Amino acid sequence: MQFKPILLVALLTAITNATAVPTKKIPCESAWHPCNRAGKYEDCSPEYIKQMKLCVESGCIVWIMDPLQHCNDYTS
């Protein structure tokens, strides 16, 4: 089967202009939220640090101090 150039251009344009599906924000009170998951990991482990960074970025908790400061002190 041979495509006509105009159909091929239209198809390629549609594919390149397609928008990505937006990610859904996890509610702060959800058990799957990073703030609620971080406590399941060993303190200062790579997964704990990852979850805590996501928690800080989410804005669900207003931090007075950096919650990962003790991890930075521990590894220094």
N, CA, C and O atoms as a GROMACS GRO file, in nm:
protein
  304
    1MET      N    1   0.085  -0.118   0.000
    1MET     CA    2   0.000   0.000   0.000
    1MET      C    3   0.089   0.123   0.000
    1MET      O    4   0.184   0.133   0.078
    2GLN      N    5   0.059   0.216  -0.086
    2GLN     CA    6   0.140   0.336  -0.098
    2GLN      C    7   0.059   0.455  -0.045
    2GLN      O    8  -0.055   0.479  -0.085
    3PHE      N    9   0.122   0.530   0.047
    3PHE     CA   10   0.056   0.648   0.102
    3PHE      C   11   0.077   0.767   0.010
    3PHE      O   12   0.182   0.781  -0.052
    4LYS      N   13  -0.022   0.850   0.002
    4LYS     CA   14  -0.008   0.974  -0.073
    4LYS      C   15   0.071   1.071   0.014
    4LYS      O   16   0.053   1.072   0.136
    5PRO      N   17   0.157   1.152  -0.045
    5PRO     CA   18   0.240   1.244   0.035
    5PRO      C   19   0.160   1.333   0.128
    5PRO      O   20   0.204   1.359   0.240
    6ILE      N   21   0.045   1.380   0.086
    6ILE     CA   22  -0.035   1.469   0.170
    6ILE      C   23  -0.086   1.396   0.295
    6ILE      O   24  -0.090   1.456   0.403
    7LEU      N   25  -0.124   1.269   0.281
    7LEU     CA   26  -0.169   1.192   0.397
    7LEU      C   27  -0.054   1.165   0.492
    7LEU      O   28  -0.071   1.170   0.614
    8LEU      N   29   0.062   1.137   0.437
    8LEU     CA   30   0.180   1.112   0.519
    8LEU      C   31   0.219   1.236   0.598
    8LEU      O   32   0.251   1.228   0.716
    9VAL      N   33   0.215   1.352   0.533
    9VAL     CA   34   0.246   1.478   0.600
    9VAL      C   35   0.143   1.506   0.709
    9VAL      O   36   0.178   1.548   0.819
   10ALA      N   37   0.016   1.484   0.679
   10ALA     CA   38  -0.089   1.506   0.778
   10ALA      C   39  -0.072   1.415   0.899
   10ALA      O   40  -0.090   1.458   1.013
   11LEU      N   41  -0.036   1.291   0.875
   11LEU     CA   42  -0.015   1.196   0.984
   11LEU      C   43   0.104   1.237   1.070
   11LEU      O   44   0.095   1.236   1.193
   12LEU      N   45   0.213   1.272   1.007
   12LEU     CA   46   0.332   1.315   1.082
   12LEU      C   47   0.306   1.443   1.161
   12LEU      O   48   0.355   1.457   1.273
   13THR      N   49   0.231   1.534   1.104
   13THR     CA   50   0.196   1.658   1.173
   13THR      C   51   0.110   1.629   1.296
   13THR      O   52   0.131   1.686   1.402
   14ALA      N   53   0.014   1.541   1.280
   14ALA     CA   54  -0.073   1.505   1.392
   14ALA      C   55   0.006   1.439   1.504
   14ALA      O   56  -0.020   1.465   1.622
   15ILE      N   57   0.100   1.355   1.470
   15ILE     CA   58   0.180   1.286   1.572
   15ILE      C   59   0.270   1.384   1.646
   15ILE      O   60   0.280   1.379   1.768
   16THR      N   61   0.336   1.472   1.572
   16THR     CA   62   0.430   1.565   1.636
   16THR      C   63   0.359   1.673   1.716
   16THR      O   64   0.417   1.727   1.810
   17ASN      N   65   0.235   1.706   1.681
   17ASN     CA   66   0.162   1.809   1.753
   17ASN      C   67   0.078   1.753   1.868
   17ASN      O   68   0.016   1.830   1.941
   18ALA      N   69   0.076   1.624   1.885
   18ALA     CA   70  -0.002   1.564   1.993
   18ALA      C   71   0.058   1.605   2.127
   18ALA      O   72   0.179   1.607   2.144
   19THR      N   73  -0.028   1.637   2.220
   19THR     CA   74   0.019   1.678   2.352
   19THR      C   75   0.030   1.556   2.442
   19THR      O   76  -0.041   1.457   2.425
   20ALA      N   77   0.121   1.565   2.535
   20ALA     CA   78   0.138   1.457   2.632
   20ALA      C   79   0.023   1.461   2.732
   20ALA      O   80  -0.034   1.567   2.759
   21VAL      N   81  -0.010   1.348   2.785
   21VAL     CA   82  -0.114   1.340   2.886
   21VAL      C   83  -0.060   1.403   3.014
   21VAL      O   84   0.046   1.361   3.062
   22PRO      N   85  -0.129   1.501   3.070
   22PRO     CA   86  -0.078   1.564   3.192
   22PRO      C   87  -0.080   1.467   3.310
   22PRO      O   88  -0.169   1.383   3.322
   23THR      N   89   0.020   1.479   3.395
   23THR     CA   90   0.025   1.392   3.512
   23THR      C   91  -0.074   1.444   3.615
   23THR      O   92  -0.094   1.565   3.629
   24LYS      N   93  -0.134   1.352   3.686
   24LYS     CA   94  -0.231   1.387   3.787
   24LYS      C   95  -0.160   1.408   3.920
   24LYS      O   96  -0.076   1.328   3.959
   25LYS      N   97  -0.193   1.517   3.989
   25LYS     CA   98  -0.133   1.544   4.118
   25LYS      C   99  -0.195   1.451   4.222
   25LYS      O  100  -0.318   1.438   4.231
   26ILE      N  101  -0.110   1.388   4.299
   26ILE     CA  102  -0.158   1.298   4.405
   26ILE      C  103  -0.200   1.386   4.523
   26ILE      O  104  -0.123   1.470   4.567
   27PRO      N  105  -0.320   1.367   4.575
   27PRO     CA  106  -0.365   1.447   4.690
   27PRO      C  107  -0.273   1.426   4.811
   27PRO      O  108  -0.222   1.316   4.833
   28CYS      N  109  -0.253   1.533   4.887
   28CYS     CA  110  -0.162   1.528   5.002
   28CYS      C  111  -0.201   1.420   5.103
   28CYS      O  112  -0.114   1.360   5.166
   29GLU      N  113  -0.330   1.395   5.118
   29GLU     CA  114  -0.374   1.297   5.218
   29GLU      C  115  -0.370   1.153   5.168
   29GLU      O  116  -0.398   1.060   5.244
   30SER      N  117  -0.334   1.134   5.043
   30SER     CA  118  -0.329   0.999   4.986
   30SER      C  119  -0.214   0.918   5.046
   30SER      O  120  -0.107   0.971   5.076
   31ALA      N  121  -0.238   0.789   5.064
   31ALA     CA  122  -0.132   0.700   5.114
   31ALA      C  123  -0.019   0.687   5.013
   31ALA      O  124   0.092   0.649   5.050
   32TRP      N  125  -0.045   0.720   4.887
   32TRP     CA  126   0.056   0.710   4.781
   32TRP      C  127   0.138   0.837   4.765
   32TRP      O  128   0.230   0.840   4.684
   33HIS      N  129   0.105   0.941   4.840
   33HIS     CA  130   0.179   1.066   4.829
   33HIS      C  131   0.320   1.047   4.887
   33HIS      O  132   0.335   0.979   4.988
   34PRO      N  133   0.422   1.107   4.824
   34PRO     CA  134   0.560   1.090   4.873
   34PRO      C  135   0.579   1.127   5.020
   34PRO      O  136   0.661   1.066   5.089
   35CYS      N  137   0.506   1.226   5.069
   35CYS     CA  138   0.519   1.264   5.211
   35CYS      C  139   0.477   1.150   5.303
   35CYS      O  140   0.532   1.134   5.412
   36ASN      N  141   0.382   1.070   5.259
   36ASN     CA  142   0.334   0.958   5.340
   36ASN      C  143   0.413   0.830   5.315
   36ASN      O  144   0.408   0.738   5.396
   37ARG      N  145   0.485   0.824   5.206
   37ARG     CA  146   0.563   0.704   5.173
   37ARG      C  147   0.706   0.709   5.227
   37ARG      O  148   0.767   0.605   5.249
   38ALA      N  149   0.759   0.828   5.248
   38ALA     CA  150   0.900   0.842   5.287
   38ALA      C  151   0.932   0.766   5.415
   38ALA      O  152   1.041   0.710   5.428
   39GLY      N  153   0.840   0.762   5.510
   39GLY     CA  154   0.863   0.695   5.637
   39GLY      C  155   0.876   0.544   5.626
   39GLY      O  156   0.915   0.479   5.723
   40LYS      N  157   0.843   0.489   5.513
   40LYS     CA  158   0.853   0.344   5.494
   40LYS      C  159   0.996   0.299   5.462
   40LYS      O  160   1.026   0.180   5.461
   41TYR      N  161   1.084   0.397   5.434
   41TYR     CA  162   1.221   0.365   5.395
   41TYR      C  163   1.318   0.400   5.506
   41TYR      O  164   1.290   0.483   5.592
   42GLU      N  165   1.432   0.335   5.503
   42GLU     CA  166   1.537   0.362   5.601
   42GLU      C  167   1.580   0.508   5.589
   42GLU      O  168   1.598   0.560   5.479
   43ASP      N  169   1.598   0.572   5.704
   43ASP     CA  170   1.636   0.712   5.709
   43ASP      C  171   1.763   0.737   5.627
   43ASP      O  172   1.862   0.666   5.644
   44CYS      N  173   1.759   0.835   5.540
   44CYS     CA  174   1.871   0.879   5.455
   44CYS      C  175   1.909   0.779   5.346
   44CYS      O  176   2.013   0.795   5.282
   45SER      N  177   1.828   0.676   5.324
   45SER     CA  178   1.854   0.585   5.212
   45SER      C  179   1.822   0.659   5.082
   45SER      O  180   1.750   0.759   5.085
   46PRO      N  181   1.873   0.612   4.969
   46PRO     CA  182   1.844   0.681   4.842
   46PRO      C  183   1.694   0.694   4.814
   46PRO      O  184   1.651   0.798   4.764
   47GLU      N  185   1.616   0.592   4.844
   47GLU     CA  186   1.472   0.600   4.818
   47GLU      C  187   1.404   0.699   4.914
   47GLU      O  188   1.312   0.771   4.874
   48TYR      N  189   1.450   0.703   5.040
   48TYR     CA  190   1.397   0.800   5.137
   48TYR      C  191   1.424   0.942   5.088
   48TYR      O  192   1.334   1.027   5.091
   49ILE      N  193   1.546   0.967   5.043
   49ILE     CA  194   1.583   1.100   4.995
   49ILE      C  195   1.499   1.138   4.873
   49ILE      O  196   1.453   1.252   4.862
   50LYS      N  197   1.479   1.043   4.784
   50LYS     CA  198   1.398   1.068   4.664
   50LYS      C  199   1.255   1.106   4.703
   50LYS      O  200   1.200   1.204   4.652
   51GLN      N  201   1.195   1.029   4.793
   51GLN     CA  202   1.057   1.055   4.835
   51GLN      C  203   1.046   1.189   4.908
   51GLN      O  204   0.950   1.263   4.890
   52MET      N  205   1.145   1.220   4.992
   52MET     CA  206   1.142   1.346   5.066
   52MET      C  207   1.157   1.466   4.972
   52MET      O  208   1.094   1.569   4.993
   53LYS      N  209   1.240   1.453   4.870
   53LYS     CA  210   1.254   1.562   4.773
   53LYS      C  211   1.122   1.585   4.700
   53LYS      O  212   1.082   1.700   4.678
   54LEU      N  213   1.054   1.477   4.663
   54LEU     CA  214   0.923   1.489   4.599
   54LEU      C  215   0.822   1.552   4.694
   54LEU      O  216   0.737   1.630   4.652
   55CYS      N  217   0.831   1.517   4.821
   55CYS     CA  218   0.742   1.572   4.922
   55CYS      C  219   0.762   1.723   4.935
   55CYS      O  220   0.666   1.799   4.938
   56VAL      N  221   0.887   1.764   4.942
   56VAL     CA  222   0.919   1.907   4.953
   56VAL      C  223   0.866   1.982   4.831
   56VAL      O  224   0.807   2.089   4.844
   57GLU      N  225   0.888   1.927   4.712
   57GLU     CA  226   0.844   1.991   4.588
   57GLU      C  227   0.692   2.002   4.580
   57GLU      O  228   0.640   2.093   4.516
   58SER      N  229   0.621   1.910   4.644
   58SER     CA  230   0.475   1.910   4.635
   58SER      C  231   0.412   2.027   4.710
   58SER      O  232   0.303   2.073   4.674
   59GLY      N  233   0.479   2.076   4.814
   59GLY     CA  234   0.425   2.186   4.892
   59GLY      C  235   0.319   2.145   4.992
   59GLY      O  236   0.255   2.231   5.052
   60CYS      N  237   0.299   2.016   5.013
   60CYS     CA  238   0.197   1.969   5.107
   60CYS      C  239   0.234   2.001   5.252
   60CYS      O  240   0.147   2.020   5.336
   61ILE      N  241   0.362   2.007   5.279
   61ILE     CA  242   0.410   2.039   5.413
   61ILE      C  243   0.495   2.164   5.402
   61ILE      O  244   0.580   2.175   5.314
   62VAL      N  245   0.472   2.260   5.492
   62VAL     CA  246   0.555   2.380   5.496
   62VAL      C  247   0.668   2.352   5.593
   62VAL      O  248   0.647   2.338   5.714
   63TRP      N  249   0.789   2.344   5.539
   63TRP     CA  250   0.906   2.309   5.619
   63TRP      C  251   0.972   2.436   5.674
   63TRP      O  252   0.992   2.532   5.600
   64ILE      N  253   1.004   2.435   5.802
   64ILE     CA  254   1.078   2.546   5.863
   64ILE      C  255   1.227   2.526   5.835
   64ILE      O  256   1.300   2.622   5.810
   65MET      N  257   1.270   2.402   5.839
   65MET     CA  258   1.409   2.367   5.810
   65MET      C  259   1.410   2.262   5.699
   65MET      O  260   1.308   2.199   5.671
   66ASP      N  261   1.524   2.245   5.637
   66ASP     CA  262   1.540   2.144   5.533
   66ASP      C  263   1.523   2.006   5.595
   66ASP      O  264   1.602   1.970   5.684
   67PRO      N  265   1.424   1.927   5.552
   67PRO     CA  266   1.403   1.796   5.612
   67PRO      C  267   1.513   1.695   5.580
   67PRO      O  268   1.519   1.588   5.640
   68LEU      N  269   1.599   1.729   5.486
   68LEU     CA  270   1.709   1.638   5.451
   68LEU      C  271   1.844   1.686   5.505
   68LEU      O  272   1.947   1.628   5.473
   69GLN      N  273   1.842   1.791   5.587
   69GLN     CA  274   1.968   1.844   5.640
   69GLN      C  275   2.043   1.739   5.720
   69GLN      O  276   2.166   1.729   5.709
   70HIS      N  277   1.972   1.660   5.799
   70HIS     CA  278   2.041   1.557   5.879
   70HIS      C  279   2.106   1.452   5.789
   70HIS      O  280   2.207   1.393   5.827
   71CYS      N  281   2.050   1.429   5.672
   71CYS     CA  282   2.111   1.334   5.578
   71CYS      C  283   2.238   1.394   5.518
   71CYS      O  284   2.337   1.324   5.498
   72ASN      N  285   2.235   1.524   5.490
   72ASN     CA  286   2.353   1.591   5.438
   72ASN      C  287   2.465   1.593   5.542
   72ASN      O  288   2.582   1.575   5.509
   73ASP      N  289   2.429   1.616   5.669
   73ASP     CA  290   2.528   1.615   5.777
   73ASP      C  291   2.585   1.476   5.797
   73ASP      O  292   2.703   1.459   5.827
   74TYR      N  293   2.498   1.376   5.780
   74TYR     CA  294   2.537   1.236   5.802
   74TYR      C  295   2.638   1.189   5.698
   74TYR      O  296   2.730   1.113   5.729
   75THR      N  297   2.620   1.234   5.573
   75THR     CA  298   2.709   1.188   5.465
   75THR      C  299   2.834   1.274   5.452
   75THR      O  300   2.927   1.235   5.383
   76SER      N  301   2.837   1.390   5.517
   76SER     CA  302   2.955   1.478   5.507
   76SER      C  303   3.067   1.434   5.598
   76SER      O  304   3.173   1.497   5.601
   0.00000   0.00000   0.00000
